[in-house]
Amino acid sequence: MGEDRVMRGSGHWALLLVVASGSAGAGCTVTMYPGPKRPAAETALIQQAGASIESIDWTAAPVGSAFVVLPGVHSMEVKPGPGAEAATVCFLARAGHSYRVAGDGAQVTVTDPADVTMRTYRWRDGQVCARVVAEAEADRRAPRPRTASPAADVPEAAEPTSSPPPSSGAETPDQSQEPPSPPPPRAVARSANDDDDPRTARSTPDSEEPPMRRPRPYRPPPHRIVYHDEPDEPPPRKPELGLIFEWGMGGGGADVAQVEYDDGSSATLSLGDGISVSLGLMWTPIWVGDNLGVGLSGTLGYKGWGVGASNGDISINRFPLTLALHILPRVSLRWFLFARGGIDKELGVSLSASGIAGSGSADLDANLGWFGEGGFYKIIDTEEQRGAWSLTFRYTDLTYVAGGGSASARSFMIFNAFYYNP
């Protein structure tokens, strides 16, 4: 058998990089009431079905496909279609019911599959939704007033009684005859506006219905947005300041050496190859609402790689230092897009060899480079929500200088990072 050997000089670069990654995402439900989470039987669910809900009870609706509210009167600003102006609608939500908000491009409709008689009302200037709905529901569902029978208001005439025939002699009244019965009591109609004070109340016949009282308008309590995926879970924290631990792998750049093995396979060492481990800080002081963060990050770590055979090996080592600007646009409750770009300076770059590849080491100077990075950032589902995780892909443009010449050390790498946000 031939002996494994190291071939010095330039050659074709070959690198096998297997990347296994996954992503997850799901629709979300946002709770729009204060306090702990309540069971479904005590709340109402609002779902979007072609229309875009901009706000609920004058509170901006966050990203979400469904919203949970308490029973009662609610107002919504809804866009019935793309490019359409938002319209304000009012409706009465019932506990345990689900409502669908749809639009045909010009009109908004709110329907309840379990109650075909429900109505949607338009908001009127100068009146809150609670009053609009209360008055409309009272007028729609109030029973019609009953008309009193004319015969009830007119007492019946007393029937004449026949007198006994006069007897001969002096007329004397018949002591055995009973006096006539008094007329029935007169029916008195009562208005719905009559006072309920017992001192002024009139007696009402049993056949008359009691007056109807107009319901008091519902006044909803102040609202605040509560995000939750689990019962009694606090809202997600915004990652403002955190420690970074990241590791990655990748390669690229100019070839340094190639190794050939007895089985016919080979391996190549390039100036951008390596496995990287870094520590750093991530600071995100600027937030636009809860949906966009802007900040800075910096890392310092080690990156190295080597190839070898039985008769020799060669390796490269360096210490990358990065400083970057990043943005975090929110895409769901705990998921963000993650984009970062900045400068890269590698310190202590050295090549070392042994065996047939040579003996000793050589230092290289790295010019100031730049990098761009993109991927996903997720807040880990824990009670205190102090942890986060990211998966990103990074391209670095860098050159090394030695002996009056320069060579490319650019690389493409995949990074996994974990964050602790105190």
C-alpha positions in Angstrom: 0.0 0.0 0.0 1.1 3.5 -0.7 1.7 5.9 2.2 -0.7 8.8 3.0 1.0 12.0 2.0 0.6 15.8 2.2 0.9 17.7 -1.1 2.0 21.3 -0.7 1.0 24.0 -3.1 -2.3 25.2 -4.7 -5.1 22.8 -5.6 -8.8 22.6 -6.0 -10.7 23.4 -2.8 -13.2 20.8 -1.6 -15.3 21.0 1.5 -18.2 18.9 2.6 -20.5 20.8 4.9 -23.7 19.1 6.2 -26.1 21.5 7.7 -29.2 20.3 9.6 -31.5 23.0 10.7 -35.2 23.4 11.4 -37.6 26.1 12.0 -41.0 26.4 13.6 -43.9 28.8 13.4 -47.5 28.9 14.2 -50.4 31.1 14.4 -51.1 32.8 17.7 -54.0 33.9 19.9 -53.7 37.2 21.7 -55.6 37.9 24.9 -57.1 41.4 25.1 -58.2 41.6 28.7 -56.4 42.2 32.1 -55.6 39.7 34.7 -54.9 35.9 34.5 -56.1 33.7 31.7 -59.8 32.6 31.9 -61.4 29.5 30.6 -63.1 29.5 27.2 -66.5 29.4 28.7 -66.0 32.8 30.3 -64.5 34.5 27.2 -65.3 35.2 23.6 -63.0 34.5 20.6 -62.7 36.9 17.6 -61.2 35.4 14.4 -60.2 37.2 11.2 -61.7 35.8 8.0 -60.6 38.0 5.1 -60.6 41.3 7.0 -57.8 43.0 8.9 -58.4 44.0 12.5 -56.4 47.2 13.3 -57.6 47.7 16.9 -60.0 46.3 19.5 -61.6 48.7 22.0 -59.2 51.5 20.7 -56.1 49.4 21.6 -53.9 48.5 18.6 -54.2 44.8 17.7 -50.8 43.1 17.6 -49.8 40.4 15.1 -52.2 37.5 15.6 -54.9 35.6 13.8 -57.3 35.4 16.7 -58.1 37.5 19.8 -59.7 36.6 23.1 -62.0 39.2 24.9 -64.3 39.3 27.8 -68.1 39.2 27.2 -69.8 42.5 26.6 -69.8 45.3 24.1 -66.7 45.8 22.0 -65.5 48.1 19.2 -63.2 47.2 16.4 -61.4 49.2 13.7 -61.4 46.8 10.7 -60.1 47.2 7.1 -62.5 45.2 4.9 -59.9 44.7 2.2 -56.5 45.7 0.9 -56.2 49.4 0.4 -59.6 50.1 2.0 -60.2 52.6 4.8 -60.7 51.2 8.3 -64.3 51.3 9.6 -65.4 51.2 13.3 -68.0 48.5 14.1 -69.7 47.7 17.4 -71.1 44.3 18.6 -72.2 42.5 21.7 -69.9 39.4 22.5 -71.3 36.5 24.5 -69.4 34.2 26.8 -68.3 30.9 25.1 -69.1 32.2 21.6 -66.8 32.6 18.5 -67.1 35.5 16.1 -65.8 35.8 12.5 -64.8 39.2 11.1 -65.1 39.3 7.3 -65.0 42.0 4.6 -66.0 42.2 1.0 -63.7 45.1 0.2 -66.2 47.8 1.2 -68.2 46.5 4.1 -67.3 44.8 7.4 -69.5 42.0 8.8 -69.2 40.2 12.2 -71.1 36.9 12.4 -71.7 34.3 15.2 -72.4 30.8 13.8 -74.2 30.0 17.1 -76.5 33.0 17.0 -78.0 34.0 13.6 -79.9 36.9 15.2 -76.8 38.8 16.3 -76.4 42.3 14.8 -73.4 44.5 14.0 -73.7 48.2 14.5 -71.8 51.2 13.1 -70.2 53.6 15.5 -71.8 57.0 15.7 -69.9 60.2 16.4 -70.4 61.4 19.9 -71.6 58.1 21.2 -69.5 55.2 22.6 -70.2 51.7 21.3 -71.7 50.7 24.6 -74.5 53.2 24.3 -75.0 52.5 20.6 -75.4 48.7 21.2 -77.5 49.1 24.3 -80.0 51.3 22.7 -80.2 49.3 19.5 -80.5 46.0 21.4 -83.2 47.4 23.7 -85.3 48.7 20.8 -84.8 45.5 18.8 -85.7 43.0 21.6 -88.3 45.0 23.6 -91.8 43.5 23.6 -94.5 45.6 21.9 -96.8 47.5 24.4 -100.1 45.9 25.0 -103.3 47.8 24.2 -105.8 47.9 27.0 -109.3 46.7 26.1 -111.9 49.5 26.0 -114.2 47.3 28.0 -111.7 47.2 30.8 -111.8 51.0 31.2 -115.6 51.3 31.3 -117.4 49.9 34.2 -120.3 47.6 33.4 -123.8 49.1 34.0 -125.6 47.7 36.9 -128.5 45.5 35.8 -131.8 46.9 36.9 -133.5 45.0 39.7 -137.2 44.3 39.5 -139.3 45.6 42.3 -141.9 43.3 43.7 -145.5 44.1 42.9 -147.0 46.5 45.3 -149.1 44.9 47.9 -152.3 46.2 49.0 -152.0 48.7 51.7 -148.8 50.6 52.8 -145.7 49.8 50.8 -142.9 48.5 53.0 -139.5 47.4 51.8 -138.7 43.7 51.5 -136.3 43.1 54.4 -135.1 39.8 52.8 -133.8 41.4 49.6 -129.9 41.8 49.4 -128.5 45.2 48.3 -127.1 45.3 44.7 -123.4 44.3 44.2 -120.9 47.1 43.7 -119.4 47.5 40.2 -116.0 45.9 39.5 -112.9 48.0 40.1 -111.8 50.1 37.2 -108.6 48.9 35.4 -105.8 51.4 35.5 -103.1 51.3 32.8 -99.5 51.9 34.0 -96.8 53.5 31.9 -93.2 52.3 31.8 -92.1 55.7 33.0 -94.1 55.5 36.3 -92.0 55.9 39.4 -91.2 52.7 41.3 -91.5 54.5 44.6 -93.9 52.4 46.7 -95.4 55.7 48.1 -96.7 56.7 44.7 -97.1 53.3 43.0 -100.6 52.3 42.0 -102.2 48.9 42.3 -102.0 46.9 39.1 -104.4 44.1 38.2 -102.8 40.7 38.0 -103.5 40.5 34.2 -101.2 43.5 33.5 -97.5 42.9 32.7 -94.9 44.8 34.8 -93.2 47.7 33.2 -90.0 47.1 31.3 -86.8 48.7 32.5 -84.2 49.9 30.0 -80.8 48.2 30.6 -77.9 50.3 31.9 -75.2 50.7 29.1 -72.2 48.4 29.6 -69.0 50.2 30.3 -65.9 48.0 29.6 -63.0 48.2 32.0 -59.6 49.6 30.9 -57.8 47.2 28.6 -54.1 46.2 28.3 -52.5 43.6 26.0 -51.5 40.3 27.6 -49.5 37.9 25.5 -49.7 34.3 26.6 -49.1 30.8 25.4 -49.6 29.0 28.8 -51.9 29.9 31.7 -50.6 32.6 34.1 -47.5 33.2 31.9 -46.1 36.7 31.9 -45.8 38.6 28.6 -42.6 38.0 26.5 -39.7 40.1 27.5 -37.9 42.3 25.0 -34.3 41.2 24.7 -32.5 44.4 25.6 -29.2 43.2 27.1 -27.7 39.8 27.0 -24.6 37.6 27.1 -23.8 35.6 23.9 -22.3 32.1 23.5 -22.0 31.1 19.9 -20.3 28.4 17.9 -20.2 27.8 14.1 -18.4 26.1 11.3 -17.7 26.8 7.7 -15.0 27.6 5.3 -13.7 29.2 2.0 -10.9 31.3 0.7 -7.5 30.4 -0.9 -6.2 26.8 -0.6 -3.2 26.1 1.6 -2.7 22.4 1.4 -4.3 19.2 0.2 -4.2 15.7 1.9 -4.8 12.5 -0.1 -5.7 9.2 1.6 -5.2 5.6 0.6 -8.9 5.1 -0.1 -8.8 7.8 -2.8 -10.4 10.5 -0.8 -8.8 13.9 -0.1 -9.1 16.9 2.2 -8.1 20.5 1.6 -7.2 23.2 4.0 -8.3 26.8 3.0 -7.6 30.1 4.8 -11.3 30.6 5.7 -11.9 27.1 7.1 -12.6 26.5 10.8 -14.8 25.8 13.7 -15.5 29.0 15.7 -16.4 29.5 19.4 -17.1 33.0 20.8 -18.4 35.0 23.7 -19.9 38.4 23.5 -22.5 41.0 24.5 -25.7 42.0 22.7 -27.4 45.3 23.5 -30.8 46.3 22.0 -31.7 49.7 23.6 -34.0 51.0 20.8 -37.5 49.5 20.4 -40.3 50.7 18.1 -43.3 49.5 20.1 -42.9 45.8 20.7 -42.2 44.8 17.1 -38.8 46.1 16.1 -35.5 46.3 18.0 -32.2 48.0 17.0 -28.9 47.6 18.8 -25.2 46.6 18.8 -23.3 43.4 19.5 -19.7 42.4 19.9 -17.9 39.0 20.2 -14.4 37.7 20.7 -13.5 34.0 20.1 -11.3 31.3 18.6 -11.4 29.8 15.1 -9.2 26.9 13.9 -8.9 24.0 11.6 -6.4 21.5 10.4 -5.9 18.5 8.0 -3.3 15.7 8.2 -2.2 12.2 7.4 0.3 9.7 8.8 3.3 11.6 7.5 2.4 15.1 8.4 -0.3 17.7 9.1 -1.0 21.5 8.7 -3.4 23.7 10.6 -4.5 27.4 10.9 -5.5 29.2 14.1 -6.8 32.8 14.8 -8.9 34.9 17.2 -11.8 36.8 15.5 -13.1 40.0 16.9 -16.4 41.4 15.6 -18.5 44.5 16.2 -21.9 44.8 14.5 -25.2 46.6 14.2 -28.3 44.3 14.4 -32.1 44.6 14.0 -34.8 42.3 15.4 -38.2 42.5 13.6 -40.9 40.5 15.4 -42.8 37.9 13.4 -44.8 36.2 16.2 -45.0 36.2 20.0 -41.5 34.8 20.5 -40.0 34.6 17.1 -37.9 37.4 15.4 -36.0 37.8 12.2 -32.4 38.5 12.9 -30.1 40.6 10.7 -26.6 41.7 11.6 -23.7 43.4 9.8 -20.4 44.9 10.8 -16.6 44.6 10.9 -14.3 41.6 11.5 -10.7 41.8 12.7 -8.8 38.5 13.2 -5.9 38.5 15.7 -3.0 36.1 16.1 -3.3 34.4 12.7 -0.8 31.6 12.3 -0.1 28.5 10.2 1.7 25.5 11.7 3.0 22.4 10.1 4.7 19.1 11.0 6.1 16.1 9.3 6.5 16.2 5.5 4.5 19.4 5.4 7.3 21.2 7.2 8.2 22.1 10.7 7.3 25.3 12.6 4.8 28.0 12.1 4.3 31.3 10.2 2.4 34.4 11.2 -0.1 36.1 8.9 -1.5 39.6 9.1 -5.3 40.0 8.6 -6.7 43.1 7.1 -9.9 44.7 8.5 -12.8 42.8 7.0 -16.6 43.0 7.0 -19.4 40.5 7.4 -23.2 40.2 6.9 -25.4 37.7 8.8 -29.1 36.7 8.8 -31.4 34.2 10.4 -33.9 33.6 13.2 -34.0 34.6 16.9 -36.4 32.9 19.4 -37.2 33.6 23.1 -37.0 30.3 24.9 -40.3 29.2 26.6 -39.4 29.4 30.3 -41.2 31.0 33.2 -38.7 33.9 33.6 -37.9 34.1 29.8 -34.3 35.0 30.3 -32.9 32.7 27.6 -33.0 32.9 23.8 -31.6 31.0 20.8 -30.6 31.9 17.2 -29.7 30.2 14.0 -27.9 32.4 11.5 -25.8 32.2 8.3 -22.7 34.5 8.0 -20.6 35.7 5.0 -17.2 37.2 5.9 -15.0 39.1 3.4 -11.3 39.1 4.7 -7.8 38.9 3.3 -4.4 37.8 4.9 -1.1 39.4 4.1 2.3 37.7 4.3 5.7 38.2 2.5 4.4 41.2 0.5 1.5 39.2 -1.0 -2.2 38.7 0.0 -4.6 35.9 -0.2 -8.4 35.6 0.3 -9.7 34.4 3.6 -13.4 34.9 2.9 -15.8 32.3 4.4 -19.4 31.2 4.6 -20.4 29.8 8.0 -23.5 28.7 10.0 -23.8 29.7 13.6 -25.8 28.5 16.6 -26.0 31.0 19.5 -27.5 31.0 23.0 -28.3 34.2 24.9 -28.8 34.9 28.6 -30.8 38.1 29.3 -30.5 39.1 33.0 
